[in-house]
Amino acid sequence: MTQAAEHPGRNSTSPGIGTPLNRIEGVAKVTGQARYAAEHPAEGLLYGVAVCAGIARGRIRSLDTAGTLNTPGVVQVLTHENRPHVPWYEAPAHDDDDAAGNAKPPVPLLLDGAIMYSGQPIALVVAETFEAARRGAMQVEAAYDTLPHNTMLGSALAQRFTPAAKAQGNIVRGDTQAALDDAAARIDSRYELAMEHHNPMEMHATTVQWHGDGRLTVHDKNQGSQNAQRQLAQAFGLEPDSIMVANHHVGGAFGSGLRPGYQAYLAMLAALMLKRSVRVVMTRQQMFTHVHRPAATQEMRLACDTRGKLQAMEVIATTSTARIETYTENLVKWGAIAYPCDNLRLDYAVAPIDTPTPGNMRAPGAATGVNLLEMALDELAYANGMDPLALRLVNCSDVDGISGLPFTSKALKKAYETGAERFGWHRRSHEPRSMRNGMELSGWGMATGIWEALVLHASATATLDTQGILTVRSAASDIGTGTYTIMAQIAAGALGLPLERVRVEIGESPLPDSPFAGGSAMAASVGAAVHRACKGIARQLSELAGGPVGSNDMAKLAARAPGGRIEASATVDPPQEDGKARNTHSAVFAEVCVDERLSVIRVPRLLACVAAGRIINPKTARSQVLGGLVMGMGMALQEEALFDHRLGRIMNHNLAEYHVPCHADVHDMEVIFVDEPDGLASPLGVKGVGEIGIVGAAAAIANAVHHATGKRIRTLPITLDKLL
C-alpha cells in the first residue's frame, strides 16, 4: 500500500524530526478509502462463520450438520472430521511462548473432538453470503461429554509452576526476612488484577484471495505481515513466497495481532479445501475467546528505612495461563530495575485454567507488574508517614537495579519535578479524606512508569525517481501508532524534501524486513533503517552533483543515474552489548473525585510526564500516550472479564457490559515530554512511546482513590461495590 501526503494541511513545509505533523493517511481513513482486512474484494468470495463450543472442557460426542448443509447458500461445513490434512496437525505440543512474543502458530483448530475452553471453534460454516453462513452456523447441533473445569485463578494457585524459560528471571539476593524485621516501615499485602480483553475497533478478520495458480494473497488483521506469513506457511506446509500477507491498515491491536487470530487459520483451511477465496471475521463476542491479558496476583512484602530507602523487596507473582499452551510475561523484574534494593526476592509463575491462551496486551508484564507494585509503594509511603513522591525520589537511581548497568539516559527526576509542578502536587494534603471538591471527596495520586527501549532487526529501501518523488519501503505495520507518518517525516527530513514528495509503502510481506509492531520498537527500528537508506540517497546525489544538492535539483540528478532513479537500502540490528541499560520512564499524576453516597469515581485530571528520548512527531506521540492513559483508566476502574464459573464462560462478552472508558469518562489529560537527548538508546535517539502511557496510570488512579477515601483497595478494577 502506497500512502502519500496528498492532503498535507500543516505538512506542506519541509518537516524535520520533532515537528508535530498530521497523519498522512488520515484523510483516507476518515473518508472510508482505507481498506481493512475484511474490506478487500475477491472474485467468487465465500464467507465463513465459526461455530464455537458451548462447554469449557470435555469432548464432542456428535456434530449434526445436516440442517446446516440444507441451508440455501451453504457450501460446506468444516469440522475435525472432514477438514484438510496439513502439517499444522502434526506439530508438537507447545510449552513456552518464544521471545518474539507468542509469535508461533497456535495449537491447531479442529484438531480432534477435545474441548479445552468455552468458545473454542468447533466448526466453520462456509456459504455464498455472510447471511447464509450465519444462518447455517446457528443450525449446527453439538453434543458433548463434559469434564470438570476451572476458570478461577485463585482455585488454580495450588497448580502454580515456573516455566523453564522464565526460571532465570526469578532472583534471590541478600536476606529479605532480616531486612523486613529491621525496617522502619513495612507492608505485607496481596494485590490482584482481573483478566482484561483487547477490544480494538477493528475485529480480527482475514480475506484469503485464491488465485488458482498456487498463490494466495492474505489480507489479515495482524501486527506483522512477515511474521504472519511465516506462521501460516509453517502451519500449512507452503512455501513462504506462495503467500503474500498484507495488513495495509490495522484498526488497533494492542498486542492481539502479534500472531494471526484463529480466523486466519480457518479461512486458510477453507480456501485450500474449496479452492475458493474465503473471508472469516470474528464477531465481537468471539473476540473474547481470543487472546487476553491474564489475571494476576502479586504478593508483596516491602520495607524501607526512615528516609524511605527500600531495604527489602519481595514480589511473588502468578498469572493465569491456558491448559492448552503456556503463556508467560516478564512480570516481576520491573520494580527491581527501577528501584535498586540490596535484599530482593522475585518469584514469577503461572497457573493453568480452562480459558483461551492469554497474549500480549499493551505493555505486557509491566502494565500488570508495575501498576500493582506502584500501588504497594504508595501503601509503604503511608506506612512510613511520608509523601508518595518523596519515596520515589529517594529511591530513584541512575543504574538498573538488577544488572547494575547505567542507563543510556534517565530523565525520570526531571519528569517527577516537571509533572509535580504542572499538576500542583505541592497543594496536596497528605492525610486521606482531607481534600474535597464540592460535595465529592478528592484524592491525588501518583506513580512511576517504566518500559524497555527496544531496537529490533529492520530494513528499508529508498528510491528517488525522475519526478523528484522519494518512495520508502518496509514491511512495517501501522496499527494506529502513526508509522506511515513518521516514516515519511524521517525520509523528508533526511533529504530536505517537502512531505508531499514522499511516498510510503508498508504492510506487505514481500517488502524489506520489519519486526512486528510491538514493544514500542517500530520507530526506533524501522525509522532508523529509513533514515540510513535516505542518507544513502543523499550521498549518491552529492556524488552526482559534485557537492551539496537542493531539493529542486534532485529529479534532474535522478534522471542521470543508471535506470533513471537512485536507490539505497539499509538495515538496522539490535545494539551489541555495551554495558548500558535502555528504558523509557514516566511520572503519572491523577486526581479522582468520589461521590461518598454512591461510591462513583470520576477522574477529572490525568497527567503523564514522559522521558522517552527523541520524539519524532510530538502530535502522534502524544496521542499514543493519551491512549495508554485511557487504557490505564479502564484497568483501574472498569475492565474485567466476568465469568459464570459454573459454565466456565465469560458473561460480559460485549461492549455493552465489558466496560471501557468512553468520552464521558475522559476529562482533562495532559502529556509532557521532557527533553532527554540520548544518542546511545538507538540510532536516532528514539525510545518509543506506545507502551509507556499505560504503565503507572492505573496505579496513580488507584492511589488517588485511597487518598480520597482512606480505603486501600488492592484488587483492580476498583468498582463501586468495592468502595461501598
matplotlib code that plots the C-alpha trace (Angstrom):
import matplotlib.pyplot as plt

x = [0.0, 1.4, 0.5, 1.3, 0.8, -1.5, -3.6, -0.8, -2.6, 0.1, 2.5, 3.3, 6.6, 9.7, 9.5, 12.1, 12.2, 10.5, 7.7, 4.1, 2.5, -0.9, -1.3, -0.7, -3.3, -5.8, -8.0, -8.1, -9.3, -12.0, -13.4, -13.6, -10.9, -8.6, -9.4, -9.1, -8.8, -12.5, -13.0, -10.8, -12.8, -12.2, -13.9, -16.2, -15.7, -17.1, -17.9, -17.1, -18.7, -17.2, -19.2, -17.9, -18.0, -20.7, -18.7, -15.4, -13.9, -14.7, -15.1, -17.5, -19.8, -21.5, -21.9, -25.1, -24.6, -27.4, -29.6, -26.8, -25.9, -29.5, -29.5, -29.7, -26.3, -24.2, -21.3, -19.5, -19.1, -15.5, -15.1, -12.4, -13.9, -13.5, -11.0, -7.9, -4.9, -1.9, 1.4, -0.1, -1.9, 1.4, 3.1, 4.4, 2.6, 3.6, 5.4, 6.6, 5.9, 9.1, 11.0, 9.1, 6.0, 3.9, 4.8, 4.3, 1.2, -1.3, -2.4, -4.3, -8.0, -10.5, -7.7, -10.0, -13.0, -11.3, -12.7, -10.2, -12.2, -15.6, -15.8, -13.2, -14.1, -15.5, -16.7, -16.7, -19.8, -18.9, -21.5, -22.0, -23.1, -22.4, -26.1, -26.3, -23.2, -24.5, -27.9, -26.2, -23.9, -27.0, -28.2, -25.1, -26.0, -23.3, -23.5, -20.7, -19.2, -18.1, -15.2, -14.6, -13.3, -11.9, -11.8, -10.7, -7.1, -7.4, -8.5, -5.5, -2.8, -2.1, -1.0, 1.3, 4.6, 7.5, 8.1, 11.7, 12.0, 11.2, 13.1, 16.2, 14.1, 13.5, 16.0, 17.0, 19.6, 20.5, 18.3, 14.8, 13.5, 16.2, 15.7, 11.9, 12.4, 14.8, 12.9, 11.4, 8.2, 7.0, 3.9, 2.8, -0.1, -1.6, -2.6, -4.7, -5.7, -8.7, -8.5, -8.7, -9.6, -8.3, -11.2, -9.8, -12.4, -11.5, -12.3, -10.0, -10.6, -9.0, -9.7, -7.8, -7.7, -7.4, -5.5, -5.7, -2.0, -0.6, -0.5, -2.6, -3.0, -4.0, -5.4, -5.2, -5.6, -2.2, 0.8, 3.4, 2.8, 6.1, 5.5, 2.0, 3.4, 6.0, 3.4, 0.8, 3.4, 4.7, 1.2, 0.0, 3.3, 3.5, 6.5, 6.5, 6.8, 3.5, 1.6, 1.6, 0.3, -0.9, -2.0, -2.1, -4.4, -5.0, -7.8, -6.0, -4.5, -2.7, -0.9, -3.8, -2.3, 1.2, 0.2, -2.8, -6.1, -7.9, -10.0, -6.9, -6.3, -9.9, -10.0, -6.9, -8.3, -11.5, -9.7, -7.3, -10.2, -12.6, -10.1, -12.0, -11.5, -12.8, -13.4, -13.8, -14.4, -14.7, -17.8, -17.3, -18.4, -15.7, -13.1, -13.5, -12.4, -9.2, -6.1, -6.4, -4.3, -4.1, -5.5, -2.7, -2.0, 1.1, 2.0, 4.4, 6.5, 8.3, 10.3, 12.2, 14.2, 13.1, 14.2, 12.1, 15.0, 14.0, 15.5, 13.6, 11.5, 9.7, 7.4, 5.7, 3.5, 1.2, -0.6, -3.2, -2.3, -4.3, -4.1, -3.8, -0.4, 1.7, 1.9, 4.3, 5.2, 8.1, 6.1, 8.4, 11.6, 10.4, 10.3, 13.7, 15.1, 13.5, 14.3, 17.6, 17.4, 20.0, 17.6, 15.5, 13.3, 11.5, 9.3, 7.1, 5.0, 1.8, -1.3, -3.4, -7.1, -9.6, -9.6, -8.0, -4.3, -3.5, -1.4, 0.5, -1.7, -0.2, 3.0, 2.7, 4.1, 4.8, 1.2, 0.4, 3.6, 4.5, 0.9, 0.5, 3.9, 3.3, 0.1, 2.1, 4.8, 2.1, 1.0, 4.6, 4.9, 1.9, 3.2, 6.4, 4.4, 5.9, 4.8, 4.5, 6.5, 9.3, 9.6, 10.1, 12.7, 14.7, 14.8, 15.4, 18.7, 20.8, 21.5, 19.4, 18.7, 19.1, 22.0, 23.8, 24.3, 23.9, 21.1, 21.9, 19.7, 17.2, 15.4, 12.9, 13.8, 13.1, 9.8, 8.9, 9.7, 8.1, 5.0, 4.6, 4.9, 2.4, 0.0, 0.3, 1.4, 2.6, -1.0, -1.8, -2.5, -1.1, -3.9, -6.6, -10.1, -8.7, -9.5, -12.8, -14.2, -17.6, -19.7, -17.2, -14.1, -11.0, -7.8, -4.5, -2.2, 1.0, 3.1, 6.2, 6.2, 9.0, 9.3, 12.1, 13.7, 14.0, 15.8, 15.0, 16.2, 14.7, 15.4, 14.2, 14.7, 14.5, 14.0, 14.2, 12.7, 12.8, 9.7, 11.6, 9.3, 11.0, 9.5, 10.4, 9.5, 9.4, 7.1, 6.3, 2.8, 0.8, -1.5, -2.7, 0.6, 1.5, 4.1, 3.1, 3.6, 6.9, 8.4, 7.5, 8.7, 12.1, 12.6, 11.6, 13.8, 16.8, 16.7, 15.2, 12.1, 8.6, 6.4, 4.1, 7.0, 7.4, 5.5, 5.4, 4.9, 4.4, 2.1, 3.1, 5.3, 7.5, 8.8, 12.1, 12.4, 10.5, 9.8, 6.2, 4.6, 5.0, 7.2, 7.3, 10.2, 8.8, 10.0, 13.4, 14.0, 12.3, 12.7, 16.5, 16.6, 14.6, 16.9, 20.0, 18.5, 17.7, 21.2, 22.4, 20.3, 21.8, 25.4, 24.7, 23.1, 26.1, 28.5, 26.5, 26.4, 29.9, 28.7, 25.6, 22.2, 19.0, 15.6, 14.8, 17.8, 17.1, 14.8, 17.4, 20.1, 18.0, 17.5, 21.3, 21.6, 21.5, 17.9, 16.7, 16.4, 18.6, 18.1, 19.6, 18.9, 19.8, 19.5, 19.5, 20.2, 19.9, 22.8, 25.6, 26.3, 27.7, 27.2, 24.2, 20.6, 17.9, 14.5, 11.8, 10.4, 7.4, 5.8, 2.0, -0.3, -4.0, -6.9, -10.1, -13.4, -15.6, -19.3, -19.3, -23.0, -22.8, -19.1, -19.0, -15.4, -14.6, -11.1, -11.1, -7.3, -4.5, -1.0, 1.9, 5.4, 7.4, 11.1, 11.4, 14.4, 13.9, 10.3, 9.9, 6.3, 5.0, 1.5, 1.2, 3.4, 1.1, -1.9, -0.1, 0.4, -3.2, -4.4, -2.3, -3.7, -7.3, -6.5, -4.9, -8.2, -10.0, -7.6, -8.1, -11.8, -13.7, -12.2, -12.7, -13.9, -16.9, -17.2, -20.0, -17.6, -20.2, -20.2, -16.6, -18.0, -17.4, -20.8, -20.0, -18.6, -19.7, -19.1, -22.4, -21.3, -17.5, -16.9, -14.2, -13.7, -15.9, -15.9, -17.9, -15.3, -12.3, -11.7, -8.5, -5.5, -2.1, 1.1, 4.5, 7.7, 10.8, 14.0, 16.1, 18.9, 20.1, 22.5, 23.0, 19.5, 19.0, 20.5, 18.0, 17.9, 14.3, 13.0, 9.3, 6.1, 3.4, 3.5, 4.8, 1.4, -0.4, 2.4, 1.7, -1.6, -3.8, -1.7, -1.8, -5.6, -5.9, -3.5, -5.7, -8.8, -7.0, -6.1, -9.7, -11.5, -8.9, -9.8, -7.0, -8.5, -5.9, -7.9, -8.3, -10.6, -11.9, -15.6, -18.1, -19.1, -15.6, -15.9, -19.4]
y = [0.0, 3.4, 6.3, 9.8, 13.1, 14.4, 16.4, 17.8, 20.6, 21.7, 19.2, 21.3, 22.7, 20.6, 18.8, 17.6, 15.2, 16.8, 18.5, 17.8, 16.6, 15.4, 11.7, 11.3, 8.5, 10.4, 11.6, 8.1, 6.7, 9.3, 9.1, 5.4, 5.0, 3.0, -0.7, -3.0, -6.8, -7.6, -5.0, -6.3, -7.7, -11.2, -13.0, -15.7, -14.8, -17.2, -16.2, -18.3, -18.1, -20.0, -22.2, -22.2, -24.7, -24.3, -26.1, -25.3, -28.7, -32.1, -33.8, -33.6, -36.6, -35.7, -32.9, -32.7, -30.6, -31.9, -28.9, -26.6, -28.3, -28.0, -24.2, -22.3, -20.8, -23.0, -24.6, -26.7, -27.2, -27.8, -29.9, -32.0, -34.9, -33.6, -30.7, -30.9, -32.6, -30.1, -30.2, -28.0, -31.0, -32.9, -30.0, -30.9, -29.6, -26.0, -25.4, -21.8, -18.8, -17.6, -14.4, -12.9, -12.5, -15.6, -15.5, -19.0, -20.8, -21.6, -25.1, -26.4, -25.7, -28.5, -30.9, -33.5, -33.6, -32.3, -29.1, -27.0, -23.8, -22.3, -20.6, -22.8, -23.1, -26.5, -25.9, -23.4, -22.8, -21.6, -20.0, -17.8, -14.9, -13.9, -14.1, -17.7, -18.7, -17.1, -18.8, -22.1, -21.7, -21.3, -24.7, -26.8, -29.0, -30.3, -32.9, -33.1, -35.3, -32.8, -32.9, -30.8, -27.3, -24.3, -20.7, -19.1, -18.2, -18.4, -22.0, -22.9, -21.5, -24.9, -25.9, -22.9, -23.7, -21.8, -22.4, -23.1, -20.1, -17.8, -19.5, -17.4, -14.3, -15.4, -13.8, -14.1, -11.6, -10.7, -11.5, -10.1, -11.5, -9.9, -6.6, -6.8, -7.4, -4.4, -1.9, 1.3, 0.5, -2.5, -3.8, -7.3, -7.2, -9.0, -7.1, -8.5, -7.7, -9.1, -10.6, -8.0, -8.2, -6.5, -4.6, -2.7, -1.1, -3.5, -7.1, -9.8, -10.6, -12.4, -12.4, -15.1, -14.4, -17.7, -17.1, -20.6, -20.8, -21.9, -18.4, -16.8, -13.2, -13.0, -9.7, -10.2, -8.0, -8.5, -6.6, -8.0, -9.2, -11.2, -12.8, -13.9, -15.1, -17.3, -18.8, -19.5, -21.1, -23.2, -24.3, -25.3, -26.6, -24.0, -22.1, -18.6, -17.0, -18.5, -16.5, -12.7, -11.3, -7.7, -5.5, -2.1, -0.6, -2.1, -0.7, -1.1, -4.3, -3.6, -7.0, -9.1, -9.4, -10.5, -13.8, -14.3, -14.9, -18.2, -16.7, -16.6, -20.4, -21.2, -19.0, -20.7, -24.2, -23.4, -21.8, -24.8, -27.2, -25.5, -23.8, -20.5, -17.1, -17.1, -14.4, -15.0, -12.3, -12.7, -11.4, -9.0, -11.9, -14.2, -11.5, -12.6, -16.1, -14.8, -13.6, -11.5, -10.0, -12.8, -12.5, -11.8, -11.9, -10.3, -11.0, -8.2, -7.6, -4.2, -2.5, 0.9, 2.9, 6.2, 8.1, 5.8, 4.0, 0.5, -2.2, -5.3, -6.1, -9.4, -9.9, -13.3, -13.1, -15.6, -15.1, -17.3, -19.4, -21.9, -25.6, -25.8, -23.9, -21.9, -18.1, -16.1, -12.4, -10.5, -9.5, -9.1, -7.6, -4.0, -2.7, -4.1, -2.4, 0.9, 0.8, -0.8, -2.9, -5.0, -7.6, -8.9, -11.9, -12.1, -15.2, -15.5, -18.5, -19.3, -21.3, -23.2, -22.6, -23.5, -20.4, -19.5, -18.8, -15.3, -13.0, -9.7, -6.7, -3.2, -3.2, -6.9, -7.7, -4.1, -2.9, -5.6, -5.8, -2.1, -0.9, -3.4, -2.6, 1.1, 0.7, -1.2, 1.5, 4.0, 1.9, 1.7, 5.5, 5.9, 3.2, 5.3, 8.6, 10.2, 11.8, 9.1, 11.3, 11.7, 8.0, 7.6, 10.4, 8.8, 5.5, 7.0, 5.7, 6.1, 2.4, -0.7, -2.3, -5.8, -5.6, -2.7, -1.2, 2.6, 3.8, 5.3, 8.2, 8.5, 11.9, 10.5, 13.0, 15.8, 14.1, 13.9, 17.6, 18.8, 16.7, 17.6, 21.3, 21.3, 19.1, 21.3, 18.4, 20.9, 21.8, 18.2, 17.5, 14.2, 12.7, 10.6, 12.1, 15.6, 17.1, 17.8, 19.1, 20.4, 17.5, 14.9, 13.5, 14.5, 12.4, 12.9, 10.0, 9.4, 6.5, 5.7, 4.1, 2.1, 0.2, -1.1, 0.8, -1.8, -1.8, -4.8, -6.0, -3.9, -2.9, -0.3, 0.9, 4.3, 5.3, 8.7, 9.0, 11.5, 13.3, 14.0, 11.6, 9.7, 6.3, 4.5, 0.8, -1.6, -4.4, -2.3, -2.2, 0.8, -0.3, 3.2, 4.4, 6.7, 4.6, 5.9, 9.5, 9.1, 7.1, 10.0, 12.6, 10.9, 10.5, 14.0, 15.4, 13.3, 14.8, 18.2, 17.4, 18.7, 15.9, 15.8, 14.5, 11.4, 8.1, 5.3, 1.7, -0.6, -3.5, -6.3, -9.3, -9.1, -5.7, -5.3, -6.9, -5.4, -6.5, -6.8, -3.6, -4.3, -3.4, 0.3, -0.7, 0.4, 4.0, 3.2, 0.2, 0.9, 4.7, 4.2, 2.0, 4.6, 7.3, 5.4, 4.5, 8.1, 9.2, 6.7, 8.5, 11.8, 10.5, 9.4, 12.8, 14.5, 12.4, 13.0, 16.8, 17.0, 18.9, 19.9, 19.3, 21.3, 19.6, 21.2, 19.6, 16.0, 15.0, 16.0, 14.2, 11.0, 11.1, 11.0, 7.9, 4.3, 3.3, 6.8, 6.5, 6.4, 3.6, 2.8, 0.1, 0.0, -2.4, -1.8, -4.5, -4.6, -2.9, -5.0, -5.5, -2.2, -2.2, 0.0, -0.3, 1.1, 2.1, 4.7, 6.3, 8.4, 10.1, 9.9, 12.1, 11.6, 13.3, 11.5, 12.6, 10.2, 10.6, 9.3, 8.3, 6.3, 5.4, 6.6, 7.6, 10.4, 11.1, 14.9, 15.1, 12.8, 14.0, 12.0, 13.4, 11.1, 10.7, 8.7, 10.0, 11.8, 12.4, 12.2, 13.5, 15.1, 15.0, 11.3, 10.5, 12.5, 10.5, 7.3, 8.3, 9.6, 6.2, 4.5, 6.7, 5.9, 2.2, 2.7, 4.3, 1.2, -1.1, 0.9, 1.4, -0.7, -3.5, -7.1, -10.4, -11.6, -15.4, -17.7, -20.2, -22.9, -22.8, -21.6, -18.9, -15.1, -13.5, -9.8, -10.6, -7.4, -3.7, -3.1, -5.0, -5.2, -1.6, 0.6, 4.3, 6.4, 10.1, 11.0, 9.3, 11.1, 14.7, 16.8, 14.7, 16.3, 14.8, 16.4, 15.1, 16.1, 16.8, 13.6, 13.6, 10.0, 9.0, 5.6, 4.3, 3.8, 5.2, 8.1, 8.5, 7.2, 5.1, 4.6, 5.7, 3.1, 1.3, 3.8, 5.6, 2.7, 1.8, 3.5, 5.1, 2.6, 2.8, 6.6, 6.4, 3.7, 5.6, 8.7, 6.7, 5.7, 9.4, 10.4, 7.7, 6.3, 2.8, 0.7, -1.3, -3.9, -5.5, -3.9, -2.7, -0.6, -0.9, 0.9, -2.3, -2.5, 1.0, 0.7]
z = [0.0, -1.0, 1.2, 0.1, 1.8, -0.9, 1.5, 3.6, 5.6, 8.1, 6.5, 3.3, 4.6, 4.7, 8.0, 10.4, 13.3, 16.2, 14.2, 15.1, 11.8, 10.8, 9.8, 6.1, 5.9, 8.0, 5.1, 3.6, 7.0, 7.8, 4.2, 4.1, 1.4, 3.6, 3.3, 6.3, 6.3, 5.8, 3.0, 0.2, -2.8, -4.3, -7.2, -6.1, -2.5, 0.2, 3.7, 6.8, 10.2, 13.2, 15.4, 19.0, 21.8, 24.5, 27.2, 29.0, 28.9, 27.5, 24.2, 21.2, 21.3, 18.0, 15.5, 13.5, 10.4, 8.2, 8.8, 8.0, 4.8, 3.7, 4.3, 1.0, 0.1, 2.4, 0.5, 3.2, 7.0, 8.1, 11.3, 12.8, 10.9, 7.3, 7.3, 5.1, 6.5, 6.8, 8.7, 11.4, 12.8, 13.3, 15.2, 18.7, 21.7, 22.8, 26.0, 26.5, 24.2, 22.5, 22.8, 19.8, 22.0, 21.5, 17.8, 16.6, 15.2, 17.9, 18.8, 15.8, 15.5, 14.5, 15.6, 17.2, 19.4, 22.5, 24.0, 26.0, 26.7, 26.2, 22.8, 21.1, 17.4, 16.6, 13.0, 10.2, 8.1, 4.6, 2.3, -0.7, 1.5, 5.1, 6.0, 4.8, 6.7, 9.9, 9.5, 8.8, 11.9, 14.1, 13.0, 13.9, 16.8, 19.1, 21.9, 24.4, 27.1, 29.8, 32.1, 35.3, 34.6, 36.4, 35.3, 38.6, 39.1, 42.9, 42.6, 40.4, 42.6, 44.0, 40.5, 40.2, 38.2, 36.8, 33.1, 32.3, 30.0, 32.9, 35.7, 35.2, 35.9, 39.5, 41.8, 45.4, 46.7, 50.2, 53.2, 52.8, 56.0, 58.1, 56.3, 56.8, 60.6, 61.0, 58.8, 60.0, 57.9, 56.1, 54.3, 53.5, 51.0, 48.1, 45.0, 42.2, 38.6, 36.8, 33.3, 30.6, 26.9, 23.8, 22.2, 19.2, 16.9, 14.0, 14.9, 13.8, 10.1, 7.2, 3.5, 1.6, -2.1, -4.1, -7.4, -8.8, -9.6, -6.2, -4.9, -2.1, -1.0, 2.6, 3.9, 7.6, 10.7, 12.3, 13.7, 11.3, 7.8, 7.6, 11.0, 9.8, 6.5, 8.3, 10.7, 8.0, 5.7, 8.6, 9.6, 6.1, 4.7, 2.0, 0.6, 2.2, -1.2, -2.2, 0.4, 0.2, 3.5, 3.6, 6.5, 5.0, 7.6, 11.1, 13.3, 16.6, 18.0, 21.3, 21.1, 19.9, 16.4, 17.2, 15.7, 13.4, 15.1, 14.6, 11.9, 9.6, 10.0, 9.5, 6.3, 5.0, 5.7, 3.8, 0.9, 0.5, 0.8, -1.5, -3.8, -3.5, -1.9, 1.7, 4.3, 8.0, 10.6, 14.3, 16.0, 19.0, 21.2, 19.6, 20.3, 24.0, 23.1, 21.5, 23.5, 26.7, 29.4, 32.0, 35.5, 38.1, 41.8, 43.4, 47.0, 48.0, 51.1, 51.0, 53.7, 54.0, 56.4, 58.0, 54.9, 52.7, 51.1, 50.2, 52.4, 51.1, 48.1, 47.8, 44.8, 44.3, 41.2, 39.5, 36.2, 34.6, 31.6, 29.5, 29.8, 26.0, 25.9, 28.3, 28.1, 30.3, 30.9, 32.4, 35.4, 38.5, 37.2, 36.6, 40.2, 40.9, 37.7, 38.7, 42.4, 43.4, 46.6, 48.3, 49.6, 46.8, 46.1, 42.7, 42.0, 39.0, 38.0, 36.1, 37.0, 34.3, 33.9, 31.2, 29.0, 25.7, 25.7, 27.1, 25.0, 25.0, 25.7, 25.7, 27.9, 28.7, 32.1, 33.0, 32.9, 35.5, 37.4, 37.7, 38.4, 41.2, 42.7, 42.5, 44.5, 47.1, 47.2, 47.9, 50.8, 52.0, 51.8, 54.1, 56.5, 56.7, 57.1, 54.0, 50.8, 48.0, 45.6, 48.1, 48.5, 44.7, 44.7, 47.5, 45.5, 42.1, 40.6, 37.5, 37.3, 36.6, 39.9, 38.7, 36.3, 37.9, 34.5, 34.0, 31.8, 28.4, 29.8, 32.6, 32.9, 35.5, 38.2, 35.7, 34.9, 38.6, 39.1, 35.9, 36.4, 40.0, 39.4, 36.5, 38.5, 41.6, 43.8, 46.5, 47.2, 48.1, 51.8, 53.0, 55.0, 53.3, 53.2, 53.8, 50.4, 48.8, 45.5, 46.3, 47.6, 46.5, 48.2, 46.3, 46.0, 44.3, 43.5, 41.5, 40.2, 38.1, 34.7, 33.1, 29.8, 27.7, 24.8, 22.1, 18.7, 16.5, 13.1, 10.4, 6.8, 4.4, 0.8, -0.6, -4.3, -5.9, -9.4, -12.2, -10.9, -7.7, -5.7, -2.9, -2.1, 1.1, 1.6, 4.5, 5.7, 8.7, 10.2, 11.2, 13.9, 14.6, 16.0, 13.1, 11.3, 7.9, 9.0, 10.9, 8.0, 5.7, 8.1, 8.7, 4.9, 4.1, 6.9, 5.8, 2.3, 2.9, 0.8, 1.4, 2.7, -0.3, -2.4, -0.2, -0.7, 1.9, 1.1, 4.1, 5.2, 2.7, 3.4, 0.3, 1.3, 3.2, 6.6, 9.5, 13.1, 14.2, 15.6, 19.3, 22.2, 21.2, 18.8, 15.4, 15.3, 16.8, 14.4, 11.0, 11.5, 11.8, 8.7, 6.7, 7.8, 6.8, 3.4, 2.7, 3.7, 1.2, -1.4, -0.3, -0.7, -4.2, -5.1, -3.7, -5.8, -9.0, -8.3, -7.0, -3.9, -1.9, -3.6, -3.3, -3.4, -6.8, -8.4, -7.2, -10.1, -12.7, -10.9, -10.6, -14.4, -14.9, -12.7, -14.1, -14.7, -14.2, -10.5, -7.4, -4.9, -1.5, 1.2, 4.8, 7.8, 11.5, 14.1, 17.9, 19.6, 20.7, 24.4, 25.5, 29.3, 29.2, 30.2, 27.9, 29.2, 29.0, 32.1, 33.2, 36.1, 36.2, 38.4, 38.8, 40.5, 41.4, 42.8, 44.7, 45.5, 49.0, 48.9, 45.6, 45.5, 41.9, 40.9, 38.4, 37.0, 36.3, 35.7, 34.4, 33.6, 32.3, 32.1, 29.9, 29.3, 26.0, 24.3, 21.0, 19.9, 16.1, 16.0, 19.2, 17.9, 17.2, 20.2, 22.4, 21.0, 21.9, 25.5, 25.8, 24.5, 27.1, 29.9, 28.8, 28.9, 32.3, 33.4, 32.2, 34.1, 37.3, 37.3, 34.7, 32.7, 33.9, 32.4, 34.4, 34.4, 35.2, 36.7, 36.7, 32.9, 32.5, 30.2, 30.1, 30.5, 29.6, 26.2, 24.5, 24.8, 26.5, 29.6, 29.3, 30.3, 28.8, 29.3, 26.9, 26.1, 29.2, 31.4, 30.0, 31.1, 31.3, 30.2, 29.6, 28.2, 28.7, 27.0, 28.9, 27.0, 27.0, 24.4, 24.0, 21.2, 22.8, 23.1, 19.3, 16.1, 16.1, 19.9, 19.8, 22.7, 21.7, 23.4, 22.5, 25.9, 28.4, 28.7, 30.4, 32.8, 36.1, 35.0, 36.8, 40.0, 40.0, 39.9, 42.5, 44.8, 44.3, 45.3, 48.6, 49.2, 48.6, 50.6, 53.1, 51.7, 50.3, 47.5, 46.3, 43.5, 40.1, 38.8, 41.7, 41.0, 43.2, 45.0, 46.5, 47.9, 49.3]

ax = plt.figure().add_subplot(projection="3d")
ax.plot(x, y, z, "-o")
ax.set_aspect("equal")
plt.show()
